[in-house]
Amino acid sequence: MTINLPTLRMLGEYLDTPVLVKLRGGVGIKGKLKTYDQHLNIVLSDAEEISEQGTRRLGLVLIRGDTVAVISPAA
């Protein structure tokens, strides 16, 4: 699966800013967007996992694009 060019350009506007990535299965990961690729693989720094059990610090993470459901600016 590859993502279309306008989507990738829009995501580029959020580099080095906090984003919330919702994964399939309902888990959310919040962190600073460092980089991404055409498959929507994402690297976040200072990441935190947000789930029903609470929040857990993760640090630097790589998220596989096929697990991503939604990406939005973090509040």
PyMOL Python script that loads the backbone (N, CA, C, O; Angstrom):
from pymol import cmd

cmd.read_pdbstr("""\
ATOM      1  N   MET A   1       0.842  -1.179   0.000  1.00  0.00           N
ATOM      2  CA  MET A   1       0.000   0.000   0.000  1.00  0.00           C
ATOM      3  C   MET A   1       0.889   1.246   0.000  1.00  0.00           C
ATOM      4  O   MET A   1       1.774   1.379   0.845  1.00  0.00           O
ATOM      5  N   THR A   2       0.661   2.130  -0.919  1.00  0.00           N
ATOM      6  CA  THR A   2       1.349   3.417  -0.920  1.00  0.00           C
ATOM      7  C   THR A   2       0.310   4.521  -0.797  1.00  0.00           C
ATOM      8  O   THR A   2      -0.842   4.354  -1.200  1.00  0.00           O
ATOM      9  N   ILE A   3       0.726   5.642  -0.240  1.00  0.00           N
ATOM     10  CA  ILE A   3      -0.155   6.767   0.011  1.00  0.00           C
ATOM     11  C   ILE A   3       0.024   7.791  -1.107  1.00  0.00           C
ATOM     12  O   ILE A   3       1.127   7.952  -1.629  1.00  0.00           O
ATOM     13  N   ASN A   4      -1.071   8.493  -1.484  1.00  0.00           N
ATOM     14  CA  ASN A   4      -0.968   9.446  -2.590  1.00  0.00           C
ATOM     15  C   ASN A   4      -0.155  10.683  -2.200  1.00  0.00           C
ATOM     16  O   ASN A   4      -0.016  10.996  -1.017  1.00  0.00           O
ATOM     17  N   LEU A   5       0.368  11.365  -3.184  1.00  0.00           N
ATOM     18  CA  LEU A   5       1.279  12.494  -2.995  1.00  0.00           C
ATOM     19  C   LEU A   5       0.695  13.653  -2.192  1.00  0.00           C
ATOM     20  O   LEU A   5       1.395  14.167  -1.320  1.00  0.00           O
ATOM     21  N   PRO A   6      -0.553  14.104  -2.427  1.00  0.00           N
ATOM     22  CA  PRO A   6      -1.103  15.205  -1.608  1.00  0.00           C
ATOM     23  C   PRO A   6      -1.150  14.872  -0.113  1.00  0.00           C
ATOM     24  O   PRO A   6      -0.920  15.740   0.729  1.00  0.00           O
ATOM     25  N   THR A   7      -1.447  13.618   0.208  1.00  0.00           N
ATOM     26  CA  THR A   7      -1.473  13.205   1.614  1.00  0.00           C
ATOM     27  C   THR A   7      -0.077  13.296   2.218  1.00  0.00           C
ATOM     28  O   THR A   7       0.081  13.761   3.347  1.00  0.00           O
ATOM     29  N   LEU A   8       0.926  12.859   1.485  1.00  0.00           N
ATOM     30  CA  LEU A   8       2.299  12.922   1.988  1.00  0.00           C
ATOM     31  C   LEU A   8       2.762  14.361   2.164  1.00  0.00           C
ATOM     32  O   LEU A   8       3.455  14.674   3.132  1.00  0.00           O
ATOM     33  N   ARG A   9       2.386  15.241   1.239  1.00  0.00           N
ATOM     34  CA  ARG A   9       2.751  16.670   1.374  1.00  0.00           C
ATOM     35  C   ARG A   9       2.100  17.270   2.608  1.00  0.00           C
ATOM     36  O   ARG A   9       2.739  18.027   3.339  1.00  0.00           O
ATOM     37  N   MET A  10       0.838  16.944   2.848  1.00  0.00           N
ATOM     38  CA  MET A  10       0.130  17.471   4.004  1.00  0.00           C
ATOM     39  C   MET A  10       0.784  16.973   5.295  1.00  0.00           C
ATOM     40  O   MET A  10       0.932  17.737   6.250  1.00  0.00           O
ATOM     41  N   LEU A  11       1.169  15.719   5.327  1.00  0.00           N
ATOM     42  CA  LEU A  11       1.831  15.168   6.501  1.00  0.00           C
ATOM     43  C   LEU A  11       3.165  15.867   6.747  1.00  0.00           C
ATOM     44  O   LEU A  11       3.581  16.021   7.895  1.00  0.00           O
ATOM     45  N   GLY A  12       3.834  16.291   5.679  1.00  0.00           N
ATOM     46  CA  GLY A  12       5.099  17.002   5.807  1.00  0.00           C
ATOM     47  C   GLY A  12       4.986  18.307   6.571  1.00  0.00           C
ATOM     48  O   GLY A  12       5.969  18.769   7.150  1.00  0.00           O
ATOM     49  N   GLU A  13       3.804  18.909   6.583  1.00  0.00           N
ATOM     50  CA  GLU A  13       3.593  20.141   7.342  1.00  0.00           C
ATOM     51  C   GLU A  13       3.677  19.916   8.847  1.00  0.00           C
ATOM     52  O   GLU A  13       3.833  20.873   9.606  1.00  0.00           O
ATOM     53  N   TYR A  14       3.576  18.664   9.288  1.00  0.00           N
ATOM     54  CA  TYR A  14       3.577  18.350  10.719  1.00  0.00           C
ATOM     55  C   TYR A  14       4.913  17.824  11.220  1.00  0.00           C
ATOM     56  O   TYR A  14       5.009  17.395  12.370  1.00  0.00           O
ATOM     57  N   LEU A  15       5.952  17.847  10.381  1.00  0.00           N
ATOM     58  CA  LEU A  15       7.273  17.404  10.846  1.00  0.00           C
ATOM     59  C   LEU A  15       7.718  18.237  12.040  1.00  0.00           C
ATOM     60  O   LEU A  15       7.533  19.454  12.064  1.00  0.00           O
ATOM     61  N   ASP A  16       8.297  17.581  13.017  1.00  0.00           N
ATOM     62  CA  ASP A  16       8.794  18.199  14.257  1.00  0.00           C
ATOM     63  C   ASP A  16       7.688  18.841  15.099  1.00  0.00           C
ATOM     64  O   ASP A  16       7.967  19.726  15.907  1.00  0.00           O
ATOM     65  N   THR A  17       6.452  18.410  14.920  1.00  0.00           N
ATOM     66  CA  THR A  17       5.351  18.867  15.768  1.00  0.00           C
ATOM     67  C   THR A  17       4.657  17.647  16.367  1.00  0.00           C
ATOM     68  O   THR A  17       4.746  16.552  15.812  1.00  0.00           O
ATOM     69  N   PRO A  18       3.961  17.827  17.501  1.00  0.00           N
ATOM     70  CA  PRO A  18       3.265  16.697  18.132  1.00  0.00           C
ATOM     71  C   PRO A  18       2.074  16.218  17.296  1.00  0.00           C
ATOM     72  O   PRO A  18       1.275  17.017  16.808  1.00  0.00           O
ATOM     73  N   VAL A  19       1.979  14.902  17.147  1.00  0.00           N
ATOM     74  CA  VAL A  19       0.857  14.284  16.456  1.00  0.00           C
ATOM     75  C   VAL A  19       0.330  13.123  17.299  1.00  0.00           C
ATOM     76  O   VAL A  19       1.029  12.580  18.154  1.00  0.00           O
ATOM     77  N   LEU A  20      -0.915  12.766  17.030  1.00  0.00           N
ATOM     78  CA  LEU A  20      -1.531  11.597  17.646  1.00  0.00           C
ATOM     79  C   LEU A  20      -1.791  10.594  16.539  1.00  0.00           C
ATOM     80  O   LEU A  20      -2.468  10.902  15.558  1.00  0.00           O
ATOM     81  N   VAL A  21      -1.257   9.403  16.695  1.00  0.00           N
ATOM     82  CA  VAL A  21      -1.446   8.336  15.714  1.00  0.00           C
ATOM     83  C   VAL A  21      -2.342   7.284  16.349  1.00  0.00           C
ATOM     84  O   VAL A  21      -1.974   6.673  17.352  1.00  0.00           O
ATOM     85  N   LYS A  22      -3.512   7.073  15.771  1.00  0.00           N
ATOM     86  CA  LYS A  22      -4.418   6.025  16.226  1.00  0.00           C
ATOM     87  C   LYS A  22      -4.116   4.775  15.422  1.00  0.00           C
ATOM     88  O   LYS A  22      -4.039   4.818  14.194  1.00  0.00           O
ATOM     89  N   LEU A  23      -3.944   3.663  16.119  1.00  0.00           N
ATOM     90  CA  LEU A  23      -3.624   2.405  15.467  1.00  0.00           C
ATOM     91  C   LEU A  23      -4.855   1.519  15.375  1.00  0.00           C
ATOM     92  O   LEU A  23      -5.815   1.688  16.126  1.00  0.00           O
ATOM     93  N   ARG A  24      -4.816   0.583  14.456  1.00  0.00           N
ATOM     94  CA  ARG A  24      -5.878  -0.420  14.409  1.00  0.00           C
ATOM     95  C   ARG A  24      -5.867  -1.134  15.745  1.00  0.00           C
ATOM     96  O   ARG A  24      -4.803  -1.493  16.251  1.00  0.00           O
ATOM     97  N   GLY A  25      -7.019  -1.340  16.312  1.00  0.00           N
ATOM     98  CA  GLY A  25      -7.088  -1.964  17.628  1.00  0.00           C
ATOM     99  C   GLY A  25      -7.351  -0.962  18.724  1.00  0.00           C
ATOM    100  O   GLY A  25      -7.575  -1.353  19.869  1.00  0.00           O
ATOM    101  N   GLY A  26      -7.329   0.331  18.407  1.00  0.00           N
ATOM    102  CA  GLY A  26      -7.724   1.347  19.366  1.00  0.00           C
ATOM    103  C   GLY A  26      -6.625   2.024  20.160  1.00  0.00           C
ATOM    104  O   GLY A  26      -6.905   3.000  20.856  1.00  0.00           O
ATOM    105  N   VAL A  27      -5.402   1.558  20.091  1.00  0.00           N
ATOM    106  CA  VAL A  27      -4.314   2.193  20.840  1.00  0.00           C
ATOM    107  C   VAL A  27      -3.902   3.479  20.131  1.00  0.00           C
ATOM    108  O   VAL A  27      -3.895   3.541  18.902  1.00  0.00           O
ATOM    109  N   GLY A  28      -3.558   4.503  20.909  1.00  0.00           N
ATOM    110  CA  GLY A  28      -3.056   5.750  20.362  1.00  0.00           C
ATOM    111  C   GLY A  28      -1.621   5.970  20.790  1.00  0.00           C
ATOM    112  O   GLY A  28      -1.235   5.591  21.896  1.00  0.00           O
ATOM    113  N   ILE A  29      -0.832   6.573  19.932  1.00  0.00           N
ATOM    114  CA  ILE A  29       0.546   6.925  20.272  1.00  0.00           C
ATOM    115  C   ILE A  29       0.730   8.396  19.935  1.00  0.00           C
ATOM    116  O   ILE A  29       0.497   8.831  18.808  1.00  0.00           O
ATOM    117  N   LYS A  30       1.155   9.146  20.940  1.00  0.00           N
ATOM    118  CA  LYS A  30       1.364  10.584  20.799  1.00  0.00           C
ATOM    119  C   LYS A  30       2.859  10.857  20.875  1.00  0.00           C
ATOM    120  O   LYS A  30       3.550  10.335  21.750  1.00  0.00           O
ATOM    121  N   GLY A  31       3.356  11.683  19.950  1.00  0.00           N
ATOM    122  CA  GLY A  31       4.771  12.030  19.952  1.00  0.00           C
ATOM    123  C   GLY A  31       5.077  13.031  18.861  1.00  0.00           C
ATOM    124  O   GLY A  31       4.197  13.434  18.101  1.00  0.00           O
ATOM    125  N   LYS A  32       6.339  13.428  18.794  1.00  0.00           N
ATOM    126  CA  LYS A  32       6.783  14.406  17.791  1.00  0.00           C
ATOM    127  C   LYS A  32       7.148  13.674  16.506  1.00  0.00           C
ATOM    128  O   LYS A  32       7.988  12.774  16.513  1.00  0.00           O
ATOM    129  N   LEU A  33       6.508  14.067  15.392  1.00  0.00           N
ATOM    130  CA  LEU A  33       6.743  13.430  14.093  1.00  0.00           C
ATOM    131  C   LEU A  33       8.141  13.779  13.589  1.00  0.00           C
ATOM    132  O   LEU A  33       8.446  14.945  13.338  1.00  0.00           O
ATOM    133  N   LYS A  34       8.986  12.762  13.444  1.00  0.00           N
ATOM    134  CA  LYS A  34      10.353  12.987  12.973  1.00  0.00           C
ATOM    135  C   LYS A  34      10.490  12.712  11.483  1.00  0.00           C
ATOM    136  O   LYS A  34      11.139  13.480  10.772  1.00  0.00           O
ATOM    137  N   THR A  35       9.892  11.635  11.002  1.00  0.00           N
ATOM    138  CA  THR A  35       9.958  11.304   9.583  1.00  0.00           C
ATOM    139  C   THR A  35       8.866  10.297   9.235  1.00  0.00           C
ATOM    140  O   THR A  35       8.221   9.728  10.116  1.00  0.00           O
ATOM    141  N   TYR A  36       8.670  10.087   7.930  1.00  0.00           N
ATOM    142  CA  TYR A  36       7.686   9.131   7.427  1.00  0.00           C
ATOM    143  C   TYR A  36       8.086   8.768   5.998  1.00  0.00           C
ATOM    144  O   TYR A  36       8.955   9.409   5.407  1.00  0.00           O
ATOM    145  N   ASP A  37       7.450   7.741   5.453  1.00  0.00           N
ATOM    146  CA  ASP A  37       7.717   7.380   4.064  1.00  0.00           C
ATOM    147  C   ASP A  37       6.421   7.148   3.300  1.00  0.00           C
ATOM    148  O   ASP A  37       5.332   7.344   3.840  1.00  0.00           O
ATOM    149  N   GLN A  38       6.538   6.732   2.052  1.00  0.00           N
ATOM    150  CA  GLN A  38       5.375   6.586   1.184  1.00  0.00           C
ATOM    151  C   GLN A  38       4.447   5.453   1.623  1.00  0.00           C
ATOM    152  O   GLN A  38       3.311   5.374   1.154  1.00  0.00           O
ATOM    153  N   HIS A  39       4.911   4.581   2.511  1.00  0.00           N
ATOM    154  CA  HIS A  39       4.077   3.496   3.029  1.00  0.00           C
ATOM    155  C   HIS A  39       3.415   3.880   4.349  1.00  0.00           C
ATOM    156  O   HIS A  39       2.721   3.069   4.962  1.00  0.00           O
ATOM    157  N   LEU A  40       3.633   5.113   4.778  1.00  0.00           N
ATOM    158  CA  LEU A  40       3.120   5.667   6.022  1.00  0.00           C
ATOM    159  C   LEU A  40       3.794   5.059   7.259  1.00  0.00           C
ATOM    160  O   LEU A  40       3.244   5.110   8.359  1.00  0.00           O
ATOM    161  N   ASN A  41       4.994   4.482   7.069  1.00  0.00           N
ATOM    162  CA  ASN A  41       5.814   4.130   8.224  1.00  0.00           C
ATOM    163  C   ASN A  41       6.205   5.447   8.873  1.00  0.00           C
ATOM    164  O   ASN A  41       6.578   6.395   8.182  1.00  0.00           O
ATOM    165  N   ILE A  42       6.122   5.513  10.188  1.00  0.00           N
ATOM    166  CA  ILE A  42       6.285   6.783  10.901  1.00  0.00           C
ATOM    167  C   ILE A  42       7.290   6.616  12.036  1.00  0.00           C
ATOM    168  O   ILE A  42       7.291   5.594  12.724  1.00  0.00           O
ATOM    169  N   VAL A  43       8.144   7.619  12.232  1.00  0.00           N
ATOM    170  CA  VAL A  43       9.034   7.660  13.389  1.00  0.00           C
ATOM    171  C   VAL A  43       8.599   8.825  14.268  1.00  0.00           C
ATOM    172  O   VAL A  43       8.492   9.961  13.806  1.00  0.00           O
ATOM    173  N   LEU A  44       8.347   8.528  15.548  1.00  0.00           N
ATOM    174  CA  LEU A  44       7.985   9.540  16.539  1.00  0.00           C
ATOM    175  C   LEU A  44       9.040   9.571  17.629  1.00  0.00           C
ATOM    176  O   LEU A  44       9.546   8.527  18.042  1.00  0.00           O
ATOM    177  N   SER A  45       9.372  10.771  18.097  1.00  0.00           N
ATOM    178  CA  SER A  45      10.251  10.898  19.264  1.00  0.00           C
ATOM    179  C   SER A  45       9.397  11.300  20.461  1.00  0.00           C
ATOM    180  O   SER A  45       8.288  11.806  20.294  1.00  0.00           O
ATOM    181  N   ASP A  46       9.909  11.076  21.663  1.00  0.00           N
ATOM    182  CA  ASP A  46       9.199  11.393  22.909  1.00  0.00           C
ATOM    183  C   ASP A  46       7.788  10.822  22.895  1.00  0.00           C
ATOM    184  O   ASP A  46       6.842  11.482  23.323  1.00  0.00           O
ATOM    185  N   ALA A  47       7.651   9.602  22.407  1.00  0.00           N
ATOM    186  CA  ALA A  47       6.330   8.995  22.223  1.00  0.00           C
ATOM    187  C   ALA A  47       5.767   8.451  23.533  1.00  0.00           C
ATOM    188  O   ALA A  47       6.497   8.027  24.429  1.00  0.00           O
ATOM    189  N   GLU A  48       4.433   8.482  23.605  1.00  0.00           N
ATOM    190  CA  GLU A  48       3.688   7.915  24.721  1.00  0.00           C
ATOM    191  C   GLU A  48       2.546   7.087  24.156  1.00  0.00           C
ATOM    192  O   GLU A  48       1.839   7.524  23.248  1.00  0.00           O
ATOM    193  N   GLU A  49       2.371   5.888  24.700  1.00  0.00           N
ATOM    194  CA  GLU A  49       1.242   5.051  24.315  1.00  0.00           C
ATOM    195  C   GLU A  49       0.048   5.446  25.177  1.00  0.00           C
ATOM    196  O   GLU A  49       0.164   5.570  26.396  1.00  0.00           O
ATOM    197  N   ILE A  50      -1.088   5.639  24.537  1.00  0.00           N
ATOM    198  CA  ILE A  50      -2.304   6.032  25.237  1.00  0.00           C
ATOM    199  C   ILE A  50      -3.335   4.932  25.002  1.00  0.00           C
ATOM    200  O   ILE A  50      -3.755   4.691  23.870  1.00  0.00           O
ATOM    201  N   SER A  51      -3.742   4.261  26.098  1.00  0.00           N
ATOM    202  CA  SER A  51      -4.710   3.181  25.984  1.00  0.00           C
ATOM    203  C   SER A  51      -5.676   3.250  27.160  1.00  0.00           C
ATOM    204  O   SER A  51      -5.579   4.143  28.001  1.00  0.00           O
ATOM    205  N   GLU A  52      -6.601   2.311  27.214  1.00  0.00           N
ATOM    206  CA  GLU A  52      -7.560   2.264  28.316  1.00  0.00           C
ATOM    207  C   GLU A  52      -6.864   2.027  29.651  1.00  0.00           C
ATOM    208  O   GLU A  52      -7.379   2.429  30.695  1.00  0.00           O
ATOM    209  N   GLN A  53      -5.711   1.385  29.632  1.00  0.00           N
ATOM    210  CA  GLN A  53      -4.960   1.113  30.858  1.00  0.00           C
ATOM    211  C   GLN A  53      -4.180   2.323  31.360  1.00  0.00           C
ATOM    212  O   GLN A  53      -3.664   2.298  32.478  1.00  0.00           O
ATOM    213  N   GLY A  54      -4.084   3.372  30.564  1.00  0.00           N
ATOM    214  CA  GLY A  54      -3.353   4.578  30.954  1.00  0.00           C
ATOM    215  C   GLY A  54      -2.314   4.965  29.922  1.00  0.00           C
ATOM    216  O   GLY A  54      -2.408   4.601  28.750  1.00  0.00           O
ATOM    217  N   THR A  55      -1.309   5.720  30.388  1.00  0.00           N
ATOM    218  CA  THR A  55      -0.261   6.237  29.510  1.00  0.00           C
ATOM    219  C   THR A  55       1.066   5.578  29.864  1.00  0.00           C
ATOM    220  O   THR A  55       1.372   5.364  31.037  1.00  0.00           O
ATOM    221  N   ARG A  56       1.855   5.255  28.832  1.00  0.00           N
ATOM    222  CA  ARG A  56       3.167   4.642  29.040  1.00  0.00           C
ATOM    223  C   ARG A  56       4.173   5.308  28.129  1.00  0.00           C
ATOM    224  O   ARG A  56       3.945   5.415  26.924  1.00  0.00           O
ATOM    225  N   ARG A  57       5.304   5.765  28.698  1.00  0.00           N
ATOM    226  CA  ARG A  57       6.352   6.416  27.916  1.00  0.00           C
ATOM    227  C   ARG A  57       7.088   5.373  27.077  1.00  0.00           C
ATOM    228  O   ARG A  57       7.438   4.298  27.565  1.00  0.00           O
ATOM    229  N   LEU A  58       7.316   5.711  25.800  1.00  0.00           N
ATOM    230  CA  LEU A  58       7.985   4.796  24.878  1.00  0.00           C
ATOM    231  C   LEU A  58       9.312   5.333  24.360  1.00  0.00           C
ATOM    232  O   LEU A  58      10.209   4.554  24.038  1.00  0.00           O
ATOM    233  N   GLY A  59       9.451   6.663  24.274  1.00  0.00           N
ATOM    234  CA  GLY A  59      10.668   7.244  23.710  1.00  0.00           C
ATOM    235  C   GLY A  59      10.587   7.316  22.193  1.00  0.00           C
ATOM    236  O   GLY A  59       9.588   7.784  21.647  1.00  0.00           O
ATOM    237  N   LEU A  60      11.629   6.856  21.509  1.00  0.00           N
ATOM    238  CA  LEU A  60      11.695   6.875  20.044  1.00  0.00           C
ATOM    239  C   LEU A  60      11.054   5.599  19.507  1.00  0.00           C
ATOM    240  O   LEU A  60      11.445   4.498  19.895  1.00  0.00           O
ATOM    241  N   VAL A  61      10.065   5.737  18.612  1.00  0.00           N
ATOM    242  CA  VAL A  61       9.376   4.559  18.094  1.00  0.00           C
ATOM    243  C   VAL A  61       9.238   4.624  16.572  1.00  0.00           C
ATOM    244  O   VAL A  61       9.193   5.698  15.973  1.00  0.00           O
ATOM    245  N   LEU A  62       9.175   3.448  15.977  1.00  0.00           N
ATOM    246  CA  LEU A  62       8.865   3.283  14.562  1.00  0.00           C
ATOM    247  C   LEU A  62       7.516   2.593  14.493  1.00  0.00           C
ATOM    248  O   LEU A  62       7.328   1.526  15.077  1.00  0.00           O
ATOM    249  N   ILE A  63       6.577   3.199  13.781  1.00  0.00           N
ATOM    250  CA  ILE A  63       5.242   2.628  13.623  1.00  0.00           C
ATOM    251  C   ILE A  63       5.090   2.180  12.181  1.00  0.00           C
ATOM    252  O   ILE A  63       5.274   2.971  11.256  1.00  0.00           O
ATOM    253  N   ARG A  64       4.755   0.919  11.991  1.00  0.00           N
ATOM    254  CA  ARG A  64       4.542   0.398  10.630  1.00  0.00           C
ATOM    255  C   ARG A  64       3.281   1.005  10.040  1.00  0.00           C
ATOM    256  O   ARG A  64       2.255   1.106  10.713  1.00  0.00           O
ATOM    257  N   GLY A  65       3.362   1.400   8.799  1.00  0.00           N
ATOM    258  CA  GLY A  65       2.252   2.063   8.130  1.00  0.00           C
ATOM    259  C   GLY A  65       0.985   1.248   8.040  1.00  0.00           C
ATOM    260  O   GLY A  65      -0.110   1.810   8.035  1.00  0.00           O
ATOM    261  N   ASP A  66       1.109  -0.083   7.966  1.00  0.00           N
ATOM    262  CA  ASP A  66      -0.096  -0.906   7.842  1.00  0.00           C
ATOM    263  C   ASP A  66      -0.890  -1.012   9.137  1.00  0.00           C
ATOM    264  O   ASP A  66      -1.981  -1.582   9.140  1.00  0.00           O
ATOM    265  N   THR A  67      -0.362  -0.469  10.247  1.00  0.00           N
ATOM    266  CA  THR A  67      -1.103  -0.462  11.511  1.00  0.00           C
ATOM    267  C   THR A  67      -1.772   0.874  11.788  1.00  0.00           C
ATOM    268  O   THR A  67      -2.539   0.992  12.743  1.00  0.00           O
ATOM    269  N   VAL A  68      -1.495   1.886  10.965  1.00  0.00           N
ATOM    270  CA  VAL A  68      -2.007   3.240  11.185  1.00  0.00           C
ATOM    271  C   VAL A  68      -3.446   3.362  10.686  1.00  0.00           C
ATOM    272  O   VAL A  68      -3.749   3.008   9.546  1.00  0.00           O
ATOM    273  N   ALA A  69      -4.332   3.870  11.552  1.00  0.00           N
ATOM    274  CA  ALA A  69      -5.714   4.138  11.153  1.00  0.00           C
ATOM    275  C   ALA A  69      -5.922   5.625  10.887  1.00  0.00           C
ATOM    276  O   ALA A  69      -6.546   5.999   9.894  1.00  0.00           O
ATOM    277  N   VAL A  70      -5.389   6.495  11.794  1.00  0.00           N
ATOM    278  CA  VAL A  70      -5.600   7.938  11.705  1.00  0.00           C
ATOM    279  C   VAL A  70      -4.367   8.654  12.240  1.00  0.00           C
ATOM    280  O   VAL A  70      -3.734   8.194  13.191  1.00  0.00           O
ATOM    281  N   ILE A  71      -4.029   9.796  11.615  1.00  0.00           N
ATOM    282  CA  ILE A  71      -2.990  10.689  12.124  1.00  0.00           C
ATOM    283  C   ILE A  71      -3.601  12.070  12.241  1.00  0.00           C
ATOM    284  O   ILE A  71      -4.227  12.563  11.303  1.00  0.00           O
ATOM    285  N   SER A  72      -3.416  12.702  13.413  1.00  0.00           N
ATOM    286  CA  SER A  72      -3.960  14.058  13.587  1.00  0.00           C
ATOM    287  C   SER A  72      -2.999  14.873  14.449  1.00  0.00           C
ATOM    288  O   SER A  72      -2.181  14.308  15.175  1.00  0.00           O
ATOM    289  N   PRO A  73      -3.095  16.202  14.369  1.00  0.00           N
ATOM    290  CA  PRO A  73      -2.282  17.042  15.257  1.00  0.00           C
ATOM    291  C   PRO A  73      -2.669  16.743  16.705  1.00  0.00           C
ATOM    292  O   PRO A  73      -3.844  16.541  17.008  1.00  0.00           O
ATOM    293  N   ALA A  74      -1.688  16.716  17.585  1.00  0.00           N
ATOM    294  CA  ALA A  74      -1.956  16.460  19.003  1.00  0.00           C
ATOM    295  C   ALA A  74      -2.274  17.769  19.706  1.00  0.00           C
ATOM    296  O   ALA A  74      -1.723  18.820  19.378  1.00  0.00           O
ATOM    297  N   ALA A  75      -3.157  17.688  20.661  1.00  0.00           N
ATOM    298  CA  ALA A  75      -3.545  18.900  21.423  1.00  0.00           C
ATOM    299  C   ALA A  75      -2.502  19.220  22.461  1.00  0.00           C
ATOM    300  O   ALA A  75      -2.644  20.195  23.199  1.00  0.00           O
TER     301      ALA A  75
END
""", "prot")
cmd.dss("prot")
cmd.show_as("cartoon", "prot")
cmd.util.cbc("prot")
cmd.orient("prot")
